[in-house]
């Protein structure tokens, strides 16, 4: 039986994963740019990627680039530069900070219009991707065991940075909207302990008012707090710190209607940091 050429390519890929990288970590001062193609070490393994978007002030979304284009699928886009032929893996995205990217070396830059086309392509349906690739004589969609193994390994290699998006979103939520997510365990401490009316939707704190909404509980502070660095403590533990651009700080509970506002207000301290 004739050996599947993709098995041969996959075995070469497997061998490359075992190689010890020889290049040293690059430390540059240049700011990361959208469309920049970078190469360097991530967790002591050689990685190549392109920046496609900026997330917040300090993070970037990037797509992994691989030289093993023969193992590509309809999710991948052919990319060529002076070094050779590669695939941009639109289904293998991850997130790096500004400082992390500075440890990589920029080797090329993709035109911003082409970056937009990459982003548009990954939003296409499978049918649309398949049609686009068939018309260009490129990749089949799925079903080859060696291609699937390749994809699994590619995602595994950056999984830690792929999952980072959840931490980034939490961070952005706190910074941009002054939202403080509270755990179910914390919420349990402030539930009504007996039959009580939940009609009261406000409670007074030392220098703030608590107001209940259907989905949130808001801490409303004075206008004097605007543009000042404010910390919120719950039972002595700091749960929030930010420069306020609004008088509302939001506590995110799963069931706000069950929270004893009076008890909660007594546990909160709002402080302007000097």
C-alpha positions in Angstrom: 0.0 0.0 0.0 1.3 3.4 -0.9 2.2 5.5 2.1 0.2 8.6 2.7 2.4 11.6 1.9 0.9 13.4 4.8 2.1 10.8 7.2 5.6 11.4 6.0 5.2 15.2 6.4 3.7 14.7 9.8 6.6 12.5 10.9 8.9 15.4 9.9 6.7 17.8 11.8 6.9 15.5 14.9 10.7 15.5 14.6 10.8 19.2 14.5 8.9 19.4 17.8 11.8 17.5 19.5 14.4 19.8 18.2 16.2 22.0 20.6 16.0 25.6 19.4 19.4 27.1 18.8 18.6 30.8 18.5 18.7 33.1 21.4 15.6 35.1 22.5 15.4 38.4 20.7 14.9 41.5 22.7 13.8 44.5 20.7 12.5 48.0 21.4 10.2 48.3 18.4 6.5 48.4 19.2 4.4 45.4 17.8 2.5 46.3 14.6 -0.7 44.8 13.1 0.4 42.6 10.2 3.9 42.0 11.6 5.2 38.5 11.1 7.4 37.4 14.0 9.6 34.5 14.9 11.1 33.5 18.2 10.7 31.2 21.3 7.6 30.5 23.2 8.0 28.2 26.1 11.4 27.3 24.7 9.9 26.2 21.4 10.3 28.0 18.0 7.1 29.8 17.0 6.1 32.0 14.1 3.0 34.1 14.0 1.3 37.2 12.5 -0.4 39.9 14.6 -4.0 40.5 13.4 -5.6 42.6 16.1 -5.0 44.6 19.3 -7.0 43.7 22.4 -7.1 46.5 25.0 -4.0 48.5 25.7 -1.4 45.7 26.0 -2.5 42.5 24.3 -2.5 41.4 20.7 -4.3 38.6 18.9 -2.0 36.5 16.8 -2.3 33.6 14.4 0.2 30.7 14.3 2.2 30.3 11.1 3.6 26.9 10.1 6.0 25.8 7.3 4.2 22.4 7.1 1.7 23.7 4.5 1.1 20.2 3.2 -0.9 19.5 6.4 -3.1 22.5 5.8 -6.9 22.5 5.9 -9.6 24.9 4.6 -9.0 26.9 7.8 -5.5 27.8 6.6 -4.3 30.5 4.2 -1.1 30.2 2.1 1.5 32.7 2.9 4.9 33.1 1.1 7.9 35.2 2.0 11.6 35.2 1.2 12.2 32.2 3.5 9.6 29.9 1.9 5.9 28.8 1.8 3.8 28.7 5.0 0.2 28.5 6.2 -1.4 31.0 8.4 -3.6 28.9 10.7 -6.8 31.0 11.2 -8.1 28.4 13.7 -4.9 28.5 15.8 -5.1 31.9 17.5 -3.6 33.0 20.7 -2.8 36.2 22.7 0.5 37.8 23.6 1.3 41.0 25.5 3.3 44.0 24.1 6.4 43.0 26.1 6.2 39.3 25.1 6.1 40.2 21.4 9.2 42.4 21.8 11.1 39.2 22.6 10.4 38.0 19.1 12.1 39.1 15.9 9.9 40.8 13.1 10.8 39.2 9.8 8.1 40.5 7.5 4.9 42.6 7.4 1.6 41.8 5.8 -0.3 44.6 4.2 -3.2 45.8 6.5 -5.7 45.1 3.7 -4.5 41.5 3.6 -4.8 41.3 7.3 -8.5 42.3 7.0 -9.0 39.7 4.3 -7.5 37.0 6.7 -10.0 38.1 9.4 -12.8 38.1 6.9 -11.8 34.6 5.7 -11.9 33.0 9.1 -15.5 34.3 9.6 -16.7 32.4 6.5 -18.8 29.3 6.9 -17.2 25.9 6.2 -19.1 25.7 2.9 -17.8 29.1 1.8 -14.3 28.2 2.8 -14.5 24.9 0.9 -15.8 26.6 -2.2 -13.0 29.2 -2.0 -10.3 26.6 -1.6 -11.7 24.2 -4.3 -11.7 27.1 -6.7 -8.0 27.7 -6.0 -7.1 24.0 -6.0 -6.0 24.1 -2.3 -6.9 22.2 0.8 -9.5 19.6 1.5 -11.6 20.2 4.7 -10.9 17.4 7.1 -10.9 13.6 7.6 -7.2 12.8 7.3 -5.7 11.4 10.5 -2.3 13.0 10.0 -3.8 16.4 9.4 -6.0 16.0 12.5 -2.9 15.0 14.6 -1.1 18.0 13.2 -3.9 20.4 14.2 -4.1 18.9 17.7 -0.4 19.4 18.3 -0.5 22.9 16.9 -3.2 24.0 19.3 -1.6 22.1 22.2 1.6 24.1 21.6 -0.1 27.4 22.3 -3.0 26.3 24.4 -1.9 28.3 27.5 -1.9 31.5 25.4 -5.1 30.6 23.5 -7.0 30.3 26.8 -5.6 33.5 28.0 -8.5 35.3 26.4 -10.7 34.6 29.4 -8.3 36.4 31.7 -8.0 39.3 29.2 -11.8 39.7 29.0 -12.1 39.7 32.7 -9.4 42.4 32.9 -11.0 44.5 30.3 -14.4 44.2 31.9 -13.0 45.5 35.2 -10.9 48.3 33.6 -13.4 49.6 31.0 -16.7 49.2 32.8 -15.7 49.1 36.5 -17.3 45.6 36.8 -16.3 43.4 39.7 -17.2 39.7 39.1 -17.9 37.9 42.4 -17.7 34.2 42.9 -20.7 32.0 43.9 -19.0 31.3 47.2 -18.7 35.0 47.9 -22.3 35.6 46.8 -23.5 33.0 49.3 -22.2 35.1 52.2 -24.7 37.9 51.4 -27.8 35.9 50.7 -30.9 36.5 52.8 -30.7 34.0 55.7 -34.4 34.1 56.5 -37.6 35.0 54.8 -37.3 38.7 54.1 -38.6 41.3 51.7 -36.4 41.8 48.6 -38.3 45.0 47.6 -35.7 47.3 49.1 -33.3 48.1 46.3 -31.0 50.6 48.0 -28.7 50.6 51.0 -26.4 53.3 52.4 -22.7 52.8 52.9 -20.1 55.0 54.5 -19.4 57.2 51.4 -21.6 55.4 48.8 -25.0 54.1 48.0 -25.8 50.6 46.8 -28.5 50.2 44.2 -29.9 46.9 43.0 -30.7 46.3 39.3 -32.1 43.1 37.7 -28.6 41.9 36.6 -26.2 43.8 38.8 -25.7 45.6 42.1 -24.1 49.1 41.7 -22.0 51.0 44.1 -22.7 54.7 43.4 -20.1 57.1 44.6 -19.8 60.9 44.6 -18.7 63.0 41.6 -15.7 63.9 43.7 -14.3 60.4 43.0 -14.1 61.0 39.3 -10.6 60.9 37.8 -9.2 59.6 41.1 -7.7 56.2 41.8 -10.3 54.3 43.9 -10.1 51.0 45.7 -13.0 48.9 46.8 -12.5 46.5 49.8 -14.9 43.7 50.7 -14.4 42.3 54.2 -11.0 43.9 54.2 -9.9 42.3 50.9 -9.2 44.6 47.9 -11.4 43.5 45.0 -11.1 46.6 42.7 -8.6 49.3 41.9 -9.0 51.8 39.1 -9.1 55.5 38.1 -12.8 56.2 37.8 -14.3 57.9 34.8 -17.8 57.2 36.1 -19.6 57.3 39.5 -20.8 53.7 39.2 -18.8 50.6 40.2 -20.7 47.4 39.4 -20.8 44.2 41.4 -21.6 41.2 39.2 -23.7 38.6 41.1 -25.4 35.6 39.7 -28.7 36.4 41.6 -28.7 40.0 42.7 -32.3 39.8 43.9 -31.2 37.4 46.7 -28.6 39.7 48.1 -29.0 41.4 51.5 -28.0 44.9 50.6 -27.7 46.1 54.2 -25.3 43.3 55.0 -23.3 43.9 51.8 -23.0 47.7 52.4 -21.6 47.1 55.9 -18.9 44.9 54.4 -17.8 47.3 51.7 -15.2 50.1 52.0 -14.5 52.6 49.2 -11.2 54.4 49.5 -9.6 57.2 47.4 -5.9 56.3 47.1 -3.4 59.1 47.5 
